């Protein structure tokens, strides 16, 4: 569904004084999950502070969750858009928390 971003992470551009979608990530099974009321659109995204790895590379990440009990870590510089085969651009995990520059992902029992 072109330009339907109800269940997606969005990167918004303000170029030229107007809002526009600059990039996005949508789960490969978004339509199926919407039909089962397990979609991503029920939660919000948390924009994480810039993180530098041991090689000095700076990562710009966001994390968010939906009702399917997965969290997704998204690269804000290259979000992955939509792929019918897999979740290119995001790393799925389980329910998470962020505290003191640490994202803690665990399975809820």
Secondary structure as UniProt FT lines:
FT   TURN            2..3
FT   TURN            6..7
FT   STRAND          8..13
FT   HELIX           15..17
FT   STRAND          20..26
FT   TURN            28..29
FT   HELIX           30..35
FT   TURN            36..37
FT   HELIX           40..42
FT   STRAND          45..47
FT   STRAND          51..52
FT   TURN            54..55
FT   STRAND          58..59
FT   STRAND          61..65
FT   TURN            67..68
FT   STRAND          71..75
FT   TURN            76..77
FT   STRAND          81..82
FT   TURN            88..89
FT   STRAND          90..93
FT   STRAND          96..99
FT   TURN            100..101
FT   STRAND          102..105
//
